Amino acid sequence: MIAVAAKPFAFRLEPRSTALVVIDMQRDFIEPGGFGETLGNDVRRLQAVIPAVKKLLEICRKSGLTVVHTRESHRPDLSDCPPSKRLRANPKLRIGDAGPMGRILVRGEPGSEIVPALAPLPGEVVIDKPGKGAFYATDLAEILRLKGVRQLLFAGVTTEVCVQTTMREANDRGYECLLIEDATESYFAEFKQAALEMIRAQGAIVGWTATVAQLAEALV
């Protein structure tokens, strides 16, 4: 076991049974013209964490950890996209509509792909998820079980939505979870801060948080 300096106290990491889960680092959320921007968000906040996520991937790959990437995306016929999700709010473009990078959040379209700087390597797990959480309507739980994974490191976007939802799903399934603070981001600074505090409150009720540097110090 390796001790990672974390909040609210040290996280005891076992690399052989740990996976890194990088949530939804997709063009539609991160690049100009994508779905995130059509919702009125400043995508530069999310772009800013790409170097930290890249460094985190390098560390975890070098250490032999299982690496999982997720993409929020839907079938071309939108049969897995409830109307309550597609019709919510008043964006310029809705899920399934044609945008600058193809149909918004549809599997196989350019916008649903992970940004090139963080592209999965051959053999790494890629999960297409129709919901916020990565365990809902996916094979993630079975994949992790077969790999003997019991601990999860988290990065990606957005902190308070898909990242936190997946962490809570994982927590309920018995996984120990560590969120890498500087490798996750929100369109809203206050939402990210609140999510970090909620996750590690009451003695790590959902999980722990640490920085890329703190993880690197423990693993390298």
Secondary structure, 3 states (H helix, E strand, C coil): CEEECCECCCEEECHHHEEEEEECCEHHHHCCCCHHHHCCCCCHHHHCCHHHHHHHHHHHHHCCCEEEEEEECECCCCCCCCHHHHCCCCCCCCCCCEECCEECCECCCHHHCECHHHCCCCCCEEEEECCCCCCCCCCHHHHHHHCCCCEEEEEEECHHHHHHHHHHHHHHCCCEEEEEEEEEECCCHHHHHHHHHHHHHHHHCCCEEECHHHHHHHHC
